[in-house]
Amino acid sequence: MENKNRWKYRKSMLMLFVGLILFGFIAFAEHKTTSRKVAGLEVYVEGVSDVYFVEEKEVIALLKNAFPGLSEPAGTADISIEQMEKKVEAHPLVRNAEVYQDLKGTIRVKVSQHVPMARIVRPLAADGYISTSGKILPTSPNYTSRVLILEGSRAPSLLREKDLTEKEAQLLELIRHIYQDPFWSAQISSLELLKNGEVNLYQQVGRQVIEFGKPENIGLKFRKIKTFYKKILPEKGWNTYARVNVKYKDQIICE
């Protein structure tokens, strides 16, 4: 019995000793990590069709201004990776940021941008973009994107929102339909947003105003516009009509 108790005691002490060694190793590894010097800062921005609304030098300047320790060798304990990610993602044109430090001590930042699919035009104030996710974005000093133009009496009010996914779901569906279709994105140049919620479409080719009505039954209305292109225009010519109305069910009104 005594030998059994002695064996249990030795076993417990051995486990405690092993535990202390593991704890010390982990503590040493953590200390080594937190005391590692910053060897540099590298930023990679994913381009959108080779377009950069956010430039790498802009992100570097942003981070060095917010975290002065990046400009000179410093311990990582003074620099929070999580806070760096939040700082970069606070940029209005940044969709997501991933920040990590490699084994050599270099802090690497990978940035993905918001993708504009329409531009809101205001005659007496700054313009803005609508992203593919429905977010309202400011214009970029680095680049002007050639996208669908939104104008008209209701367009400026969109810029008072941060996100259009709830209040303007139907309008977003219409914009996405045009943006995602190669034919319509090439053919439709701008939308006029009227106060009553209706939309007029303007084309790259052809002088007709297409009265689309409310942004609903979108697929059906575009099929009617296709019918106008395929069956009516070849017979009458591109400039015969000044107005094409597809608002009403089962009707195409040309004047």
Contacts in CASP RR format, 6 or more apart in sequence:
PFRMAT RR
TARGET T0000
AUTHOR 0000-0000-0000
METHOD contacts of the structure
MODEL  1
MENKNRWKYRKSMLMLFVGLILFGFIAFAEHKTTSRKVAGLEVYVEGVSD
VYFVEEKEVIALLKNAFPGLSEPAGTADISIEQMEKKVEAHPLVRNAEVY
QDLKGTIRVKVSQHVPMARIVRPLAADGYISTSGKILPTSPNYTSRVLIL
EGSRAPSLLREKDLTEKEAQLLELIRHIYQDPFWSAQISSLELLKNGEVN
LYQQVGRQVIEFGKPENIGLKFRKIKTFYKKILPEKGWNTYARVNVKYKD
QIICE
33 76 0 8 1.000
34 75 0 8 1.000
34 76 0 8 1.000
34 77 0 8 1.000
35 75 0 8 1.000
35 76 0 8 1.000
35 77 0 8 1.000
36 75 0 8 1.000
36 76 0 8 1.000
36 101 0 8 1.000
36 105 0 8 1.000
37 73 0 8 1.000
37 74 0 8 1.000
37 75 0 8 1.000
37 105 0 8 1.000
38 69 0 8 1.000
38 70 0 8 1.000
38 73 0 8 1.000
38 74 0 8 1.000
38 75 0 8 1.000
38 76 0 8 1.000
38 79 0 8 1.000
38 101 0 8 1.000
38 105 0 8 1.000
38 106 0 8 1.000
38 107 0 8 1.000
39 104 0 8 1.000
39 105 0 8 1.000
39 106 0 8 1.000
40 70 0 8 1.000
40 105 0 8 1.000
40 106 0 8 1.000
40 107 0 8 1.000
41 60 0 8 1.000
41 63 0 8 1.000
41 64 0 8 1.000
41 70 0 8 1.000
41 106 0 8 1.000
41 107 0 8 1.000
41 109 0 8 1.000
42 106 0 8 1.000
42 107 0 8 1.000
42 108 0 8 1.000
42 109 0 8 1.000
43 56 0 8 1.000
43 59 0 8 1.000
43 60 0 8 1.000
43 63 0 8 1.000
43 108 0 8 1.000
43 109 0 8 1.000
43 111 0 8 1.000
44 56 0 8 1.000
44 108 0 8 1.000
44 109 0 8 1.000
44 110 0 8 1.000
44 111 0 8 1.000
45 52 0 8 1.000
45 54 0 8 1.000
45 55 0 8 1.000
45 56 0 8 1.000
45 59 0 8 1.000
45 111 0 8 1.000
45 113 0 8 1.000
46 110 0 8 1.000
46 111 0 8 1.000
46 112 0 8 1.000
46 113 0 8 1.000
47 113 0 8 1.000
48 113 0 8 1.000
48 115 0 8 1.000
51 143 0 8 1.000
51 145 0 8 1.000
52 113 0 8 1.000
52 142 0 8 1.000
52 143 0 8 1.000
53 93 0 8 1.000
53 113 0 8 1.000
53 114 0 8 1.000
53 116 0 8 1.000
53 140 0 8 1.000
53 142 0 8 1.000
53 143 0 8 1.000
53 145 0 8 1.000
54 91 0 8 1.000
54 93 0 8 1.000
54 94 0 8 1.000
54 111 0 8 1.000
54 113 0 8 1.000
54 140 0 8 1.000
54 142 0 8 1.000
55 142 0 8 1.000
58 142 0 8 1.000
59 88 0 8 1.000
59 91 0 8 1.000
59 109 0 8 1.000
59 111 0 8 1.000
62 87 0 8 1.000
62 88 0 8 1.000
62 91 0 8 1.000
63 70 0 8 1.000
63 84 0 8 1.000
63 87 0 8 1.000
63 88 0 8 1.000
63 109 0 8 1.000
64 70 0 8 1.000
64 71 0 8 1.000
66 84 0 8 1.000
66 87 0 8 1.000
67 79 0 8 1.000
67 83 0 8 1.000
67 84 0 8 1.000
67 87 0 8 1.000
69 78 0 8 1.000
69 79 0 8 1.000
70 79 0 8 1.000
70 107 0 8 1.000
76 101 0 8 1.000
76 105 0 8 1.000
79 107 0 8 1.000
81 99 0 8 1.000
81 100 0 8 1.000
81 101 0 8 1.000
81 107 0 8 1.000
84 97 0 8 1.000
84 99 0 8 1.000
84 107 0 8 1.000
84 109 0 8 1.000
85 97 0 8 1.000
85 98 0 8 1.000
85 99 0 8 1.000
88 94 0 8 1.000
88 97 0 8 1.000
88 99 0 8 1.000
88 109 0 8 1.000
88 111 0 8 1.000
89 96 0 8 1.000
89 97 0 8 1.000
92 137 0 8 1.000
92 138 0 8 1.000
93 113 0 8 1.000
93 114 0 8 1.000
93 137 0 8 1.000
93 138 0 8 1.000
93 140 0 8 1.000
94 111 0 8 1.000
94 112 0 8 1.000
94 113 0 8 1.000
94 114 0 8 1.000
95 112 0 8 1.000
95 113 0 8 1.000
95 114 0 8 1.000
95 115 0 8 1.000
95 131 0 8 1.000
95 133 0 8 1.000
96 111 0 8 1.000
96 112 0 8 1.000
97 109 0 8 1.000
97 110 0 8 1.000
97 111 0 8 1.000
97 112 0 8 1.000
98 109 0 8 1.000
98 110 0 8 1.000
99 107 0 8 1.000
99 108 0 8 1.000
99 109 0 8 1.000
99 110 0 8 1.000
100 107 0 8 1.000
100 108 0 8 1.000
101 107 0 8 1.000
101 108 0 8 1.000
102 108 0 8 1.000
114 129 0 8 1.000
114 131 0 8 1.000
114 132 0 8 1.000
114 133 0 8 1.000
114 135 0 8 1.000
114 137 0 8 1.000
115 131 0 8 1.000
115 132 0 8 1.000
116 129 0 8 1.000
116 130 0 8 1.000
116 131 0 8 1.000
116 132 0 8 1.000
116 137 0 8 1.000
116 145 0 8 1.000
116 147 0 8 1.000
117 129 0 8 1.000
117 130 0 8 1.000
117 131 0 8 1.000
117 132 0 8 1.000
117 147 0 8 1.000
117 148 0 8 1.000
117 175 0 8 1.000
117 176 0 8 1.000
117 179 0 8 1.000
118 129 0 8 1.000
118 130 0 8 1.000
118 147 0 8 1.000
118 148 0 8 1.000
118 149 0 8 1.000
118 150 0 8 1.000
118 175 0 8 1.000
118 179 0 8 1.000
118 191 0 8 1.000
119 127 0 8 1.000
119 128 0 8 1.000
119 129 0 8 1.000
119 130 0 8 1.000
119 139 0 8 1.000
119 145 0 8 1.000
119 147 0 8 1.000
119 148 0 8 1.000
119 149 0 8 1.000
119 150 0 8 1.000
120 127 0 8 1.000
120 128 0 8 1.000
120 129 0 8 1.000
120 130 0 8 1.000
120 136 0 8 1.000
120 150 0 8 1.000
120 151 0 8 1.000
120 155 0 8 1.000
120 156 0 8 1.000
120 158 0 8 1.000
120 159 0 8 1.000
121 127 0 8 1.000
121 149 0 8 1.000
121 150 0 8 1.000
121 151 0 8 1.000
121 155 0 8 1.000
122 155 0 8 1.000
122 156 0 8 1.000
122 159 0 8 1.000
125 156 0 8 1.000
126 138 0 8 1.000
126 139 0 8 1.000
127 139 0 8 1.000
128 136 0 8 1.000
128 137 0 8 1.000
128 138 0 8 1.000
128 139 0 8 1.000
128 159 0 8 1.000
129 136 0 8 1.000
129 137 0 8 1.000
129 138 0 8 1.000
129 139 0 8 1.000
129 145 0 8 1.000
129 147 0 8 1.000
130 136 0 8 1.000
130 137 0 8 1.000
130 150 0 8 1.000
130 158 0 8 1.000
130 164 0 8 1.000
130 172 0 8 1.000
130 175 0 8 1.000
131 137 0 8 1.000
132 176 0 8 1.000
132 179 0 8 1.000
133 165 0 8 1.000
134 163 0 8 1.000
134 164 0 8 1.000
134 165 0 8 1.000
134 172 0 8 1.000
135 162 0 8 1.000
135 163 0 8 1.000
135 164 0 8 1.000
136 158 0 8 1.000
136 159 0 8 1.000
136 161 0 8 1.000
136 162 0 8 1.000
136 163 0 8 1.000
136 164 0 8 1.000
147 179 0 8 1.000
148 175 0 8 1.000
148 178 0 8 1.000
148 179 0 8 1.000
148 185 0 8 1.000
148 188 0 8 1.000
148 189 0 8 1.000
148 190 0 8 1.000
148 191 0 8 1.000
149 189 0 8 1.000
149 190 0 8 1.000
149 191 0 8 1.000
150 158 0 8 1.000
150 175 0 8 1.000
150 190 0 8 1.000
150 191 0 8 1.000
150 193 0 8 1.000
151 190 0 8 1.000
151 191 0 8 1.000
151 192 0 8 1.000
151 193 0 8 1.000
152 192 0 8 1.000
152 193 0 8 1.000
152 194 0 8 1.000
153 193 0 8 1.000
153 194 0 8 1.000
153 195 0 8 1.000
154 193 0 8 1.000
154 194 0 8 1.000
154 195 0 8 1.000
154 197 0 8 1.000
155 193 0 8 1.000
158 164 0 8 1.000
158 168 0 8 1.000
158 193 0 8 1.000
161 167 0 8 1.000
161 168 0 8 1.000
164 171 0 8 1.000
164 172 0 8 1.000
165 172 0 8 1.000
170 214 0 8 1.000
170 215 0 8 1.000
170 216 0 8 1.000
171 193 0 8 1.000
171 199 0 8 1.000
171 215 0 8 1.000
173 215 0 8 1.000
173 218 0 8 1.000
174 191 0 8 1.000
174 199 0 8 1.000
174 212 0 8 1.000
174 215 0 8 1.000
174 218 0 8 1.000
175 191 0 8 1.000
177 184 0 8 1.000
177 218 0 8 1.000
177 219 0 8 1.000
177 222 0 8 1.000
178 184 0 8 1.000
178 185 0 8 1.000
178 188 0 8 1.000
179 185 0 8 1.000
184 222 0 8 1.000
186 204 0 8 1.000
187 203 0 8 1.000
187 204 0 8 1.000
187 205 0 8 1.000
188 201 0 8 1.000
188 202 0 8 1.000
188 203 0 8 1.000
188 204 0 8 1.000
189 202 0 8 1.000
189 203 0 8 1.000
189 204 0 8 1.000
190 201 0 8 1.000
190 202 0 8 1.000
191 199 0 8 1.000
191 200 0 8 1.000
191 201 0 8 1.000
191 202 0 8 1.000
192 199 0 8 1.000
192 200 0 8 1.000
192 201 0 8 1.000
192 202 0 8 1.000
193 199 0 8 1.000
194 200 0 8 1.000
197 213 0 8 1.000
197 214 0 8 1.000
198 211 0 8 1.000
198 212 0 8 1.000
198 213 0 8 1.000
198 214 0 8 1.000
198 247 0 8 1.000
199 212 0 8 1.000
199 213 0 8 1.000
199 214 0 8 1.000
199 215 0 8 1.000
200 209 0 8 1.000
200 210 0 8 1.000
200 211 0 8 1.000
200 212 0 8 1.000
200 213 0 8 1.000
201 209 0 8 1.000
201 210 0 8 1.000
201 212 0 8 1.000
201 225 0 8 1.000
202 209 0 8 1.000
202 210 0 8 1.000
203 210 0 8 1.000
205 238 0 8 1.000
206 238 0 8 1.000
206 239 0 8 1.000
207 238 0 8 1.000
207 239 0 8 1.000
207 242 0 8 1.000
208 241 0 8 1.000
208 242 0 8 1.000
208 243 0 8 1.000
208 244 0 8 1.000
209 242 0 8 1.000
209 243 0 8 1.000
209 244 0 8 1.000
210 225 0 8 1.000
210 244 0 8 1.000
210 245 0 8 1.000
210 246 0 8 1.000
211 243 0 8 1.000
211 244 0 8 1.000
211 245 0 8 1.000
211 246 0 8 1.000
211 247 0 8 1.000
212 221 0 8 1.000
212 246 0 8 1.000
212 247 0 8 1.000
213 221 0 8 1.000
213 246 0 8 1.000
213 247 0 8 1.000
214 247 0 8 1.000
217 249 0 8 1.000
221 246 0 8 1.000
221 247 0 8 1.000
224 246 0 8 1.000
224 252 0 8 1.000
225 244 0 8 1.000
225 246 0 8 1.000
227 252 0 8 1.000
228 244 0 8 1.000
228 246 0 8 1.000
228 252 0 8 1.000
228 254 0 8 1.000
232 252 0 8 1.000
232 254 0 8 1.000
236 254 0 8 1.000
240 254 0 8 1.000
241 254 0 8 1.000
241 255 0 8 1.000
242 255 0 8 1.000
243 253 0 8 1.000
243 254 0 8 1.000
243 255 0 8 1.000
244 252 0 8 1.000
244 253 0 8 1.000
244 254 0 8 1.000
245 251 0 8 1.000
245 252 0 8 1.000
245 253 0 8 1.000
245 254 0 8 1.000
245 255 0 8 1.000
246 252 0 8 1.000
246 253 0 8 1.000
END
